Amino acid sequence: MGVQPVRCAQRLCAVRGFARYLHALDPTVEVPPTDLLPYRRQRPAPYLYSQADIIRLIAAASLLRPALRAATYHTLFGLLAVTGMRVGEAIRLDSDDVDLHAGVLVITQTKFGKHRRLPLHPSTVAALRGYGEERDELCRRPTAPSFFVSTRGTRLLYPCVHAAFTQLLACTGLDAPAGAGNPRIHGLRHSFAVATLRDWYRDGADVAAKLPILSAYLGHAHPASTYWYLSAAPDLLALAAERLEHAEGER
């Protein structure tokens, strides 16, 4: 009782694989059909951070102690907000992956094994350069080649990053309105994608033509994953519908 349909379907998939093996040995063994336990995967609505929310979070990170922890999380969360990177990608960055001269991040060991290069805004490059200088001053003998370091000079761990973000949420008092998903660190990635799409619509850009660019920037395995963001915010759906109505009216 209480098991979600997706879990039941996953368990049946394992049973089906074993049944196929037995069926090869004994044709009388039945293999459960693939549609025996159908389900529809539903993605929870993300909490979309406003610009004011992000400013509050970054400001709160600056107040963390000690100073190296404050500098690290101030810069890390700011980078996540302006690039839409996955947390794992950011904490796996080595110093050699951050090319401040060219203004590019080199992302390797990604979720789907797709390496990519992310161009950065000059203000982001300046923030990363400032962090690098402060990090080197506060941590003269790091024990890892990572760009972002802990107070011990080691590479950041996801549980520690998550705990720090949770602490900032509590400090800032950010809470989701009724019907919205709870604020999570991954919401920074959602917010970046939605903000990008929103700006494209408002600027009159050809969103359909630009979506593959956003998909590549985010490191999605399939463009369909990027299309999902169109349904993540009601105003995006409204802008898309308005664009469609305008196009139909010109025919």
C-alpha positions in Angstrom: 0.0 0.0 0.0 1.1 3.5 -0.7 3.5 2.5 -3.5 3.5 5.0 -6.4 2.5 3.6 -9.8 5.9 4.4 -11.3 7.5 2.2 -8.7 5.1 -0.7 -9.5 5.9 -0.3 -13.2 9.6 -0.4 -12.5 9.4 -3.5 -10.4 7.3 -5.2 -13.0 10.0 -4.3 -15.6 12.5 -6.3 -13.5 10.1 -9.2 -13.3 9.5 -9.1 -17.0 13.2 -9.3 -17.7 13.5 -12.4 -15.5 10.3 -13.9 -17.2 11.9 -13.5 -20.6 14.9 -15.4 -19.5 12.7 -18.2 -18.1 10.6 -18.2 -21.3 13.7 -18.9 -23.3 14.2 -22.1 -21.2 10.5 -23.0 -20.9 8.1 -21.6 -23.5 5.2 -22.2 -21.1 6.4 -19.4 -18.9 4.3 -16.3 -19.5 5.9 -12.9 -19.9 3.8 -10.0 -18.5 2.7 -7.5 -21.2 4.3 -4.1 -21.2 1.0 -2.3 -20.6 0.0 -4.4 -17.6 0.7 -1.5 -15.2 0.5 1.7 -17.3 1.4 5.0 -15.7 2.1 8.5 -16.8 5.2 10.2 -15.4 4.4 13.6 -13.9 7.0 16.2 -13.2 6.2 18.3 -10.2 5.8 22.0 -10.9 9.1 23.7 -10.0 9.5 26.8 -7.8 10.6 29.6 -10.1 12.9 32.1 -8.4 12.3 35.7 -9.1 15.2 38.1 -9.6 14.5 39.4 -6.1 14.5 35.9 -4.7 18.0 35.2 -6.2 19.3 38.6 -4.9 18.2 37.7 -1.4 19.7 34.2 -1.5 23.1 35.5 -2.8 23.1 38.3 -0.2 22.4 35.8 2.5 25.3 33.6 1.3 27.6 36.5 1.8 26.8 36.5 5.5 27.9 32.8 6.0 30.9 32.1 8.1 33.8 31.6 7.8 34.7 33.9 5.0 35.8 31.2 2.6 32.5 29.4 3.0 30.7 32.7 2.3 32.7 33.4 -0.8 32.3 29.9 -2.1 28.5 29.7 -1.8 28.0 33.3 -2.8 29.8 32.6 -6.1 28.5 29.0 -6.6 24.8 29.8 -6.2 25.3 32.9 -8.3 26.8 30.8 -11.1 24.0 28.3 -10.9 21.5 31.1 -11.3 23.0 32.7 -14.3 24.0 29.6 -16.2 21.4 27.0 -15.3 24.2 24.5 -14.7 23.5 21.3 -12.7 24.9 21.4 -9.2 27.0 18.3 -9.9 28.5 20.0 -13.0 29.5 23.1 -10.9 31.1 21.3 -8.1 33.0 19.0 -10.5 34.6 22.0 -12.1 38.4 22.0 -11.8 40.4 25.2 -12.1 41.6 24.2 -15.5 37.9 24.0 -16.6 37.4 27.7 -15.9 38.9 29.7 -18.7 38.6 33.3 -17.5 40.6 34.7 -20.4 38.2 33.3 -23.0 35.2 33.6 -20.7 34.2 30.0 -21.1 33.5 27.0 -18.8 34.4 23.5 -20.0 31.8 21.1 -18.7 32.8 17.4 -18.6 31.5 14.3 -16.9 28.0 15.4 -17.5 24.7 13.6 -16.7 24.5 12.2 -20.2 28.2 12.2 -21.1 27.9 15.2 -23.4 30.8 17.6 -23.0 30.1 21.2 -23.7 31.5 24.7 -23.4 29.5 27.5 -21.8 30.2 31.1 -22.8 29.9 33.5 -19.9 28.8 37.1 -19.5 31.6 39.5 -18.6 30.1 40.2 -15.2 30.1 36.4 -14.5 33.7 36.2 -15.5 34.5 39.1 -13.2 32.7 37.4 -10.3 34.6 34.1 -10.9 37.9 35.9 -11.1 37.2 37.7 -7.8 36.3 34.4 -6.1 39.5 32.8 -7.4 41.6 35.5 -5.9 39.8 35.4 -2.6 39.9 31.6 -2.5 43.7 31.6 -3.1 44.1 34.1 -0.3 42.0 32.3 2.2 43.0 28.8 1.2 46.7 28.8 0.3 47.1 25.0 0.2 44.0 23.3 -1.3 44.0 19.5 -1.3 41.9 19.3 -4.5 42.2 20.8 -8.0 38.5 21.9 -7.9 37.6 25.5 -8.6 35.1 25.7 -5.7 36.6 24.5 -2.4 35.3 23.8 1.1 36.8 25.4 4.2 39.2 22.5 4.3 40.4 23.0 0.8 38.6 19.9 -0.5 36.1 19.6 -3.4 32.5 20.4 -2.4 30.1 17.5 -1.7 26.5 17.7 -2.8 25.0 17.0 0.6 27.0 20.0 2.0 25.9 22.2 -0.8 22.3 21.2 -0.3 22.5 21.8 3.4 23.9 25.3 2.8 21.1 26.1 0.4 18.5 24.9 2.8 20.1 27.2 5.4 19.8 30.1 3.1 16.2 29.4 2.4 15.5 29.4 6.1 17.4 32.7 6.6 15.6 34.4 3.7 12.2 33.0 4.6 11.5 32.0 1.0 8.4 29.8 0.8 6.3 28.6 -2.1 2.8 29.9 -2.6 -0.2 27.5 -2.6 -0.1 25.2 -5.6 3.6 25.7 -6.3 6.5 23.4 -5.7 8.8 23.9 -2.8 11.9 25.9 -3.3 14.8 23.6 -4.2 18.4 24.2 -5.4 17.5 22.6 -8.8 14.9 25.4 -9.1 17.7 27.8 -10.1 18.2 25.7 -13.2 14.5 25.8 -14.0 14.3 29.5 -13.3 17.2 30.2 -15.7 15.6 28.2 -18.5 12.2 29.9 -18.0 13.7 33.4 -17.8 15.6 32.8 -21.1 12.4 31.6 -22.9 10.4 34.5 -21.5 13.0 37.0 -22.7 13.0 35.5 -26.2 9.3 35.7 -26.5 9.2 39.3 -25.3 12.0 40.2 -27.7 10.1 38.7 -30.6 12.7 36.0 -31.3 12.0 32.8 -33.2 11.8 30.6 -30.1 11.4 27.4 -32.0 14.6 28.0 -33.8 16.4 29.0 -30.6 15.3 26.1 -28.4 18.0 23.8 -29.7 20.6 26.4 -28.6 19.1 26.4 -25.1 18.9 22.7 -25.0 22.6 22.4 -25.9 23.5 25.1 -23.3 21.7 23.2 -20.6 23.1 19.9 -21.6 19.8 18.2 -22.3 20.0 14.8 -24.0 16.9 15.6 -26.1 15.3 18.9 -27.1 12.0 17.6 -25.8 13.3 18.0 -22.2 13.7 21.7 -23.0 10.2 22.0 -24.4 8.9 21.0 -21.0 9.9 24.4 -19.6 7.2 26.0 -21.8 4.6 24.5 -19.4 6.6 25.4 -16.3 5.2 28.9 -16.1 1.7 30.1 -17.0 3.0 33.4 -18.5 5.1 31.3 -20.9 2.1 29.4 -22.1 0.3 32.7 -22.6 3.1 34.2 -24.6 3.3 31.0 -26.7 -0.4 31.1 -27.3 -0.3 34.8 -28.2 2.5 34.1 -30.7 0.5 31.2 -32.3 -2.7 33.3 -32.6 -0.7 36.1 -34.2 0.8 33.7 -36.7 -2.6 32.2 -37.5 -4.0 35.7 -38.1 -1.4 36.5 -40.7 -2.3 33.5 -42.8 
